[in-house]
Amino acid sequence: MTAGEVPPGVDLERLRAHLGHRFPGLAAGSLSARLVEGGKSNLTYVVTDGAVEWVLRRPPLAHVLATAHDMAREHRVMSALAGTPVPVPATYGLCEDDDVLGAPFYLMEKVEGTVFRTEEQTGALGRERARAIALDLVAVLAELHAVDPDEVGLAGFGRPEGYLERQVGRWRTQLAASRSREIDGVEELSATLAAAIPVTQRAAIVHGDYKLDNVIVGAGDTVAAVVDWEMATLGDPLSDVGLLLLYWGGFEELPERPVRPEFGFPPGEELLELYGATAGLDLSPLPWYEAFACFKLAVISEGIHFRHLQGKTVGEGFAEIGGMVEPLVARGLATLQRR
């Protein structure tokens, strides 16, 4: 995208008028924006008036699945967590009027720091820094799961009872809505998961996609902000842990594998030990949660692949996503067999 070009999905004149009406004085002049590469679901832009920068989040340009790109959900949970030990960006306002940008969106603080997405970035950290980041990543997850939803105004944010049953059903439905081909083993995986759902030990605020590249690492190699809350709800905290372990262990089909032991990142077993020491949960059912993470990520990847085939995605790196789906399904089945 050339300098001065407006990225798709954001009408700067309409945005400026909206901000002038809702937040007089927030933006001092005309606006410019750039798309933040790296995300594969909701769209993220850095917007500036030349003096201050903000971050704007909105859904994809097309093929928006119900509940999958909920701006109000992201905005609500980050606003609620402000003031807790969980670091989140400050939020400036939610707009649910489609007449402004064609879809709901919200504006938030641009937190200074680094999002580690690539092997080049993490390979340059050194062992000491990589370990420090990993340990704080897990400590923040444990802090999130320790927050009492009632105390931060999130009592009605989700329905913890039956959470896992609904999750398996939800991702089956999402798959049916975004499926463009046959996927070997996916019916077996979803049926096996549904037949062996563990008992939720404690209801907690669940991020839904907690991993290294969904946090901003700031000074001192600590987590400055947790971002990308589009799948947050109240539910089973081990679902976050299972997904984190899937990303942590890595798999060959990922375009980038930033977490590697040779870079100094501790093994998943050590992360579990740290999490378990503070969370007070029985971690023995985790293989089910890891297999569910495989299924969930396979469905998300298939949805992105579907939008890419339709030409309805913005950014780079979408062409390879479809190749991740069947290996994820196979890994999920293998994890359940080991269980």
PLY file of the C-alpha trace (Angstrom):
ply
format ascii 1.0
element vertex 339
property float x
property float y
property float z
element edge 338
property int vertex1
property int vertex2
end_header
0.00 0.00 0.00
1.48 3.34 -1.05
1.88 6.31 1.26
-1.35 8.25 1.61
-3.49 5.40 0.30
-6.51 4.62 2.47
-6.77 0.90 3.35
-10.07 -0.89 2.63
-12.60 -0.95 5.44
-12.07 2.50 6.94
-13.62 5.73 5.61
-11.48 8.42 7.20
-13.89 11.31 6.56
-16.78 9.46 8.16
-14.55 8.36 11.03
-13.35 11.91 11.64
-16.94 13.19 11.70
-17.95 10.43 14.12
-15.07 11.17 16.49
-15.83 14.89 16.37
-19.40 14.16 17.43
-18.74 11.44 20.04
-15.36 12.55 21.38
-14.86 16.28 20.77
-11.19 17.19 20.95
-9.88 13.60 20.72
-8.57 14.03 17.16
-6.94 17.36 16.42
-6.77 17.19 12.62
-7.33 15.11 9.53
-6.79 11.37 9.87
-4.65 8.79 8.14
-4.64 5.03 8.67
-2.64 1.92 7.92
-3.63 -1.72 8.15
-1.73 -3.78 10.73
-0.56 -7.00 9.10
-0.54 -10.25 11.02
-4.16 -10.72 12.09
-6.25 -13.20 10.13
-9.74 -12.48 11.47
-10.84 -9.03 12.59
-9.12 -6.10 10.90
-6.79 -3.84 12.87
-5.67 -0.36 11.80
-3.42 2.28 13.31
-5.20 5.64 12.97
-3.47 8.96 13.60
-4.19 12.67 13.44
-0.48 13.34 13.01
0.13 13.78 16.72
-1.53 10.85 18.47
-2.03 7.26 17.32
-4.94 4.97 18.16
-5.90 1.44 17.16
-9.19 0.73 15.40
-10.74 -2.74 15.22
-13.53 -3.83 12.90
-14.82 -7.12 11.39
-13.71 -8.52 8.02
-15.10 -6.91 4.88
-17.37 -9.85 4.07
-18.54 -13.31 5.18
-18.95 -12.28 8.81
-20.18 -15.22 10.90
-22.60 -14.62 13.72
-20.78 -14.10 17.08
-17.36 -14.63 15.43
-16.44 -10.95 15.01
-18.21 -9.29 17.92
-16.80 -5.81 18.46
-19.01 -5.16 21.48
-17.61 -8.28 23.14
-14.00 -7.18 22.69
-14.74 -3.67 23.85
-16.69 -4.80 26.90
-14.15 -7.25 28.26
-11.18 -4.89 27.84
-13.10 -2.07 29.48
-14.02 -4.36 32.39
-10.45 -5.56 32.91
-9.04 -2.05 33.19
-7.68 -1.71 36.72
-7.17 -5.45 37.25
-3.76 -7.17 37.20
-4.47 -8.13 33.57
-2.88 -5.49 31.28
-5.22 -4.27 28.52
-5.34 -1.18 26.27
-7.56 1.70 27.32
-10.75 1.80 25.23
-12.20 5.02 23.77
-15.58 3.95 22.54
-17.66 1.43 20.66
-19.60 2.38 17.54
-22.36 -0.02 16.51
-23.74 2.24 13.76
-22.97 0.57 10.42
-23.43 3.90 8.62
-19.99 5.09 9.78
-17.66 2.33 8.50
-20.11 -0.28 7.24
-19.69 -2.41 10.38
-19.32 -1.98 14.16
-15.90 -0.88 15.37
-14.12 0.48 18.40
-11.09 2.63 19.10
-8.47 1.90 21.74
-5.12 3.04 23.02
-2.04 2.17 20.99
0.18 0.40 23.50
3.91 0.72 22.94
5.78 -2.55 22.63
6.38 -5.48 20.33
4.13 -8.23 19.02
6.36 -11.25 18.46
5.04 -13.05 15.39
8.11 -14.28 13.53
11.06 -16.58 14.08
13.37 -13.73 13.13
12.04 -11.64 16.02
12.16 -14.32 18.69
15.42 -15.84 17.45
17.14 -12.54 18.19
15.90 -12.33 21.79
18.43 -14.56 23.48
17.63 -17.26 26.00
17.23 -15.01 29.03
14.73 -12.67 27.38
12.78 -15.50 25.74
12.39 -17.23 29.09
11.32 -14.03 30.86
8.64 -13.34 28.25
7.33 -16.91 28.45
7.04 -16.90 32.21
5.22 -13.57 32.27
2.90 -14.74 29.49
1.77 -17.65 31.66
1.62 -15.53 34.82
-0.75 -13.09 33.08
-2.96 -15.97 31.94
-3.19 -17.21 35.53
-4.05 -13.64 36.64
-6.83 -13.50 34.05
-8.33 -16.76 35.25
-8.19 -15.51 38.85
-10.31 -12.40 38.13
-13.80 -12.69 39.59
-16.20 -11.85 36.72
-18.82 -10.49 39.12
-16.38 -8.00 40.64
-15.54 -6.42 37.25
-19.09 -6.27 35.91
-18.92 -9.38 33.70
-21.43 -11.54 35.53
-23.59 -11.83 32.40
-20.73 -11.94 29.91
-21.24 -15.64 29.23
-22.89 -18.84 30.48
-20.25 -21.00 32.17
-22.67 -23.90 32.65
-22.45 -26.16 29.62
-19.65 -24.04 28.13
-17.65 -26.92 26.67
-20.72 -28.61 25.20
-21.73 -25.37 23.50
-18.19 -24.78 22.27
-18.00 -28.11 20.49
-21.41 -27.45 18.96
-20.52 -23.90 18.02
-17.38 -24.84 16.13
-19.24 -27.58 14.33
-21.72 -24.94 13.20
-18.94 -22.54 12.19
-17.34 -25.28 10.13
-20.59 -25.97 8.29
-20.95 -22.25 7.50
-17.42 -21.88 6.09
-16.69 -25.21 4.51
-15.63 -25.43 0.88
-14.28 -29.01 0.68
-14.03 -32.42 2.31
-11.74 -32.54 5.35
-10.39 -35.93 6.30
-11.12 -36.90 9.91
-12.94 -33.75 10.99
-16.26 -35.51 11.72
-14.46 -38.15 13.78
-12.62 -35.51 15.76
-15.71 -33.45 16.53
-17.74 -36.55 17.48
-14.99 -37.91 19.73
-14.64 -34.57 21.49
-18.39 -34.35 22.03
-18.48 -37.83 23.56
-15.76 -37.20 26.16
-16.30 -33.65 27.45
-14.56 -33.14 30.82
-16.16 -31.49 33.84
-15.37 -27.79 34.15
-13.62 -27.23 37.47
-14.11 -23.46 37.72
-15.75 -20.72 35.70
-13.40 -17.92 34.63
-12.93 -15.18 32.06
-11.59 -17.00 29.02
-9.61 -15.14 26.35
-10.30 -17.73 23.66
-7.09 -17.25 21.64
-4.32 -16.71 24.16
-0.84 -16.97 22.62
2.42 -15.06 22.24
1.35 -12.99 19.24
-1.86 -11.86 20.93
0.04 -9.89 23.55
2.17 -6.77 23.32
5.50 -7.18 25.10
6.74 -3.97 26.63
9.62 -2.77 28.77
11.33 -5.37 30.94
10.08 -8.18 28.68
6.74 -8.21 30.45
3.27 -8.27 28.91
2.18 -4.65 28.39
-1.24 -5.56 26.97
-3.34 -8.57 26.06
-5.22 -7.96 22.79
-7.56 -9.71 20.32
-10.42 -10.52 22.70
-12.95 -11.37 19.98
-13.61 -14.88 21.37
-13.61 -13.95 25.06
-16.38 -15.25 27.31
-17.00 -16.89 30.68
-16.09 -20.54 30.56
-13.51 -23.21 31.29
-10.02 -21.75 31.89
-8.29 -24.92 30.70
-9.53 -24.19 27.18
-7.08 -21.25 27.14
-4.31 -23.49 28.46
-4.92 -26.18 25.84
-4.75 -23.66 23.01
-1.61 -22.05 24.40
0.06 -25.47 24.54
-0.90 -26.16 20.92
0.77 -22.97 19.75
3.69 -23.46 22.13
4.54 -26.91 20.85
4.19 -25.69 17.30
3.44 -27.72 14.21
5.18 -27.80 10.87
2.28 -26.32 8.90
2.45 -22.97 10.69
3.91 -20.29 8.38
5.92 -19.06 11.36
6.97 -20.91 14.52
8.26 -18.13 16.77
8.29 -20.30 19.91
11.19 -22.74 19.61
13.22 -24.36 22.40
16.48 -23.46 20.65
15.54 -19.78 21.10
15.42 -20.23 24.87
11.69 -20.68 25.41
10.97 -23.16 28.21
9.03 -26.35 27.39
5.28 -26.53 27.77
5.67 -28.76 30.84
7.40 -25.94 32.68
4.68 -23.49 31.73
2.08 -25.92 33.05
3.96 -26.26 36.31
3.95 -22.48 36.75
0.28 -22.15 35.82
-0.75 -25.07 38.01
1.09 -23.68 41.02
-1.20 -20.64 41.10
-4.39 -21.75 39.34
-5.28 -24.57 41.73
-6.75 -26.78 38.96
-6.35 -30.46 38.10
-4.40 -30.45 34.82
-4.76 -34.16 34.03
-7.65 -33.64 31.52
-5.51 -31.31 29.38
-5.16 -33.71 26.39
-8.87 -33.22 25.67
-8.41 -29.45 25.76
-5.40 -29.68 23.44
-7.40 -31.79 20.99
-10.27 -29.32 21.16
-7.78 -26.53 20.44
-6.75 -28.42 17.30
-10.38 -28.66 16.20
-11.09 -25.01 16.95
-7.99 -23.77 15.10
-8.80 -26.07 12.16
-12.29 -24.53 11.89
-10.91 -20.99 12.14
-8.33 -21.77 9.46
-10.98 -23.25 7.19
-13.06 -20.09 7.58
-10.09 -17.93 6.60
-9.38 -20.25 3.66
-13.04 -19.90 2.60
-12.88 -16.09 2.65
-9.57 -16.16 0.79
-11.08 -18.26 -2.01
-13.83 -15.66 -2.31
-11.32 -12.80 -2.47
-12.77 -11.28 0.67
-9.69 -11.00 2.87
-7.33 -8.07 3.38
-3.59 -8.53 3.93
-0.92 -11.13 3.24
-0.36 -14.72 4.32
-3.83 -16.15 3.62
-2.98 -18.50 0.75
-1.21 -21.05 3.00
-3.86 -21.16 5.75
-5.92 -23.88 4.08
-3.00 -26.30 4.26
-3.10 -26.23 8.06
-6.59 -27.68 8.41
-6.13 -31.43 7.86
-2.83 -31.64 9.83
-4.56 -29.95 12.76
-7.40 -32.46 12.61
-4.91 -35.33 12.51
-3.03 -33.92 15.48
-6.24 -33.59 17.45
-7.16 -37.21 16.82
-3.67 -38.37 17.78
-3.84 -36.35 21.01
-7.14 -37.99 21.97
-5.72 -41.44 21.24
-2.76 -40.77 23.55
-5.23 -39.74 26.24
0 1
1 2
2 3
3 4
4 5
5 6
6 7
7 8
8 9
9 10
10 11
11 12
12 13
13 14
14 15
15 16
16 17
17 18
18 19
19 20
20 21
21 22
22 23
23 24
24 25
25 26
26 27
27 28
28 29
29 30
30 31
31 32
32 33
33 34
34 35
35 36
36 37
37 38
38 39
39 40
40 41
41 42
42 43
43 44
44 45
45 46
46 47
47 48
48 49
49 50
50 51
51 52
52 53
53 54
54 55
55 56
56 57
57 58
58 59
59 60
60 61
61 62
62 63
63 64
64 65
65 66
66 67
67 68
68 69
69 70
70 71
71 72
72 73
73 74
74 75
75 76
76 77
77 78
78 79
79 80
80 81
81 82
82 83
83 84
84 85
85 86
86 87
87 88
88 89
89 90
90 91
91 92
92 93
93 94
94 95
95 96
96 97
97 98
98 99
99 100
100 101
101 102
102 103
103 104
104 105
105 106
106 107
107 108
108 109
109 110
110 111
111 112
112 113
113 114
114 115
115 116
116 117
117 118
118 119
119 120
120 121
121 122
122 123
123 124
124 125
125 126
126 127
127 128
128 129
129 130
130 131
131 132
132 133
133 134
134 135
135 136
136 137
137 138
138 139
139 140
140 141
141 142
142 143
143 144
144 145
145 146
146 147
147 148
148 149
149 150
150 151
151 152
152 153
153 154
154 155
155 156
156 157
157 158
158 159
159 160
160 161
161 162
162 163
163 164
164 165
165 166
166 167
167 168
168 169
169 170
170 171
171 172
172 173
173 174
174 175
175 176
176 177
177 178
178 179
179 180
180 181
181 182
182 183
183 184
184 185
185 186
186 187
187 188
188 189
189 190
190 191
191 192
192 193
193 194
194 195
195 196
196 197
197 198
198 199
199 200
200 201
201 202
202 203
203 204
204 205
205 206
206 207
207 208
208 209
209 210
210 211
211 212
212 213
213 214
214 215
215 216
216 217
217 218
218 219
219 220
220 221
221 222
222 223
223 224
224 225
225 226
226 227
227 228
228 229
229 230
230 231
231 232
232 233
233 234
234 235
235 236
236 237
237 238
238 239
239 240
240 241
241 242
242 243
243 244
244 245
245 246
246 247
247 248
248 249
249 250
250 251
251 252
252 253
253 254
254 255
255 256
256 257
257 258
258 259
259 260
260 261
261 262
262 263
263 264
264 265
265 266
266 267
267 268
268 269
269 270
270 271
271 272
272 273
273 274
274 275
275 276
276 277
277 278
278 279
279 280
280 281
281 282
282 283
283 284
284 285
285 286
286 287
287 288
288 289
289 290
290 291
291 292
292 293
293 294
294 295
295 296
296 297
297 298
298 299
299 300
300 301
301 302
302 303
303 304
304 305
305 306
306 307
307 308
308 309
309 310
310 311
311 312
312 313
313 314
314 315
315 316
316 317
317 318
318 319
319 320
320 321
321 322
322 323
323 324
324 325
325 326
326 327
327 328
328 329
329 330
330 331
331 332
332 333
333 334
334 335
335 336
336 337
337 338
